[in-house]
């Protein structure tokens, strides 16, 4: 994670392993940064669950200086934070994952949504 992006973030939670199976429903929402924690807006229950990203997702700044996601396994452009995103799912996560424990310690309790490696919803239409 780039230092200038890090100053606004309490934790950038990533799963500790790649899922063996991924459901293929197309889910979407906006991942935002609220009080240093990544949350999902436009969620079905009206709340803003915490977000955990896929193992290969990194956080940085894009060419225009916006906080954006990056897949460290490819050079493919990924969405900016605050942009509407889409991902395959639903994806599970494990409470035993050290990243989940850290996420809960830094951002509190409540639901978590695993978004894996999301794409820009605008680029997929």
C-alpha positions as CSV (number, residue, x, y, z in Angstrom):
1,X,0.0,0.0,0.0
2,X,1.3,3.5,-0.9
3,X,2.1,5.6,2.2
4,X,-0.1,8.5,1.1
5,X,-3.1,6.2,0.9
6,X,-2.2,4.5,4.1
7,X,-2.6,7.6,6.2
8,X,-6.4,7.5,5.7
9,X,-6.8,3.8,6.3
10,X,-7.1,1.9,9.7
11,X,-6.7,-1.5,8.0
12,X,-6.7,-2.9,4.5
13,X,-8.1,-6.4,5.1
14,X,-7.2,-9.2,2.6
15,X,-8.1,-12.8,2.8
16,X,-5.2,-15.1,3.7
17,X,-5.9,-17.5,0.8
18,X,-7.6,-17.8,-2.6
19,X,-11.0,-19.4,-2.4
20,X,-11.2,-23.0,-3.8
21,X,-14.7,-22.3,-5.3
22,X,-16.3,-19.0,-6.2
23,X,-20.0,-18.6,-6.8
24,X,-20.7,-16.7,-10.1
25,X,-23.6,-14.5,-9.2
26,X,-22.8,-10.9,-10.2
27,X,-22.9,-8.8,-7.1
28,X,-22.3,-5.1,-6.9
29,X,-22.1,-2.0,-4.7
30,X,-19.9,0.9,-3.8
31,X,-16.9,0.3,-1.5
32,X,-16.3,3.4,0.4
33,X,-13.8,4.5,3.1
34,X,-15.7,5.6,6.3
35,X,-13.7,6.6,9.4
36,X,-10.7,4.6,8.1
37,X,-12.7,1.4,7.4
38,X,-13.8,0.0,4.1
39,X,-17.6,-0.5,3.9
40,X,-20.1,-1.6,1.3
41,X,-22.9,0.8,0.5
42,X,-26.0,-0.1,-1.5
43,X,-26.2,-3.4,0.4
44,X,-29.5,-5.3,0.4
45,X,-30.2,-4.9,4.1
46,X,-29.6,-1.1,4.1
47,X,-26.6,-1.3,6.3
48,X,-22.9,-0.7,5.5
49,X,-21.1,-4.0,6.2
50,X,-17.3,-4.1,6.5
51,X,-15.4,-5.3,3.4
52,X,-12.6,-7.8,3.1
53,X,-10.7,-8.0,-0.2
54,X,-9.1,-10.9,-2.1
55,X,-5.6,-12.0,-1.3
56,X,-4.1,-10.5,-4.5
57,X,-5.7,-7.1,-4.2
58,X,-3.6,-4.1,-3.1
59,X,-4.4,-0.5,-2.4
60,X,-2.7,2.5,-4.0
61,X,-3.2,5.6,-6.0
62,X,-4.1,5.6,-9.7
63,X,-2.5,7.8,-12.4
64,X,-4.9,10.6,-11.5
65,X,-4.2,10.4,-7.7
66,X,-7.4,8.6,-6.7
67,X,-7.4,5.8,-4.1
68,X,-7.8,2.7,-6.2
69,X,-7.5,-1.1,-6.0
70,X,-4.8,-3.0,-7.9
71,X,-4.5,-6.7,-8.6
72,X,-0.9,-7.6,-7.9
73,X,-1.2,-10.7,-10.1
74,X,-1.9,-8.6,-13.3
75,X,-1.6,-5.0,-14.6
76,X,-5.4,-4.9,-15.1
77,X,-7.1,-1.6,-14.0
78,X,-9.3,-2.0,-11.0
79,X,-11.9,0.3,-9.5
80,X,-11.4,3.4,-7.5
81,X,-12.6,3.5,-3.9
82,X,-16.1,5.1,-4.0
83,X,-16.8,3.8,-7.5
84,X,-19.5,1.2,-8.1
85,X,-17.9,-2.2,-8.3
86,X,-19.0,-5.7,-9.3
87,X,-17.6,-9.1,-8.2
88,X,-18.4,-12.8,-8.4
89,X,-20.1,-14.2,-5.3
90,X,-21.3,-14.5,-2.7
91,X,-17.9,-15.3,-1.3
92,X,-17.2,-16.6,2.1
93,X,-14.6,-15.7,4.7
94,X,-13.3,-17.3,7.8
95,X,-13.5,-15.8,11.3
96,X,-10.2,-17.7,11.9
97,X,-8.5,-15.6,9.2
98,X,-6.0,-13.2,10.9
99,X,-7.2,-10.4,8.6
100,X,-10.8,-10.8,9.9
101,X,-9.6,-10.6,13.5
102,X,-7.6,-7.4,12.7
103,X,-10.5,-6.0,10.8
104,X,-12.8,-6.5,13.8
105,X,-10.2,-5.0,16.2
106,X,-9.8,-1.9,14.1
107,X,-13.3,-1.4,12.7
108,X,-15.7,-3.2,15.1
109,X,-18.2,-5.9,14.9
110,X,-21.0,-6.5,12.4
111,X,-21.4,-8.2,9.0
112,X,-18.5,-8.6,6.6
113,X,-18.8,-8.9,2.8
114,X,-16.0,-10.6,0.9
115,X,-15.6,-8.8,-2.4
116,X,-12.6,-10.7,-3.8
117,X,-11.1,-8.9,-6.7
118,X,-13.8,-6.5,-7.9
119,X,-14.1,-4.9,-11.3
120,X,-15.4,-1.4,-12.1
121,X,-19.1,-1.7,-12.7
122,X,-18.8,1.0,-15.3
123,X,-16.2,-0.9,-17.4
124,X,-18.2,-4.2,-17.4
125,X,-21.4,-2.8,-18.9
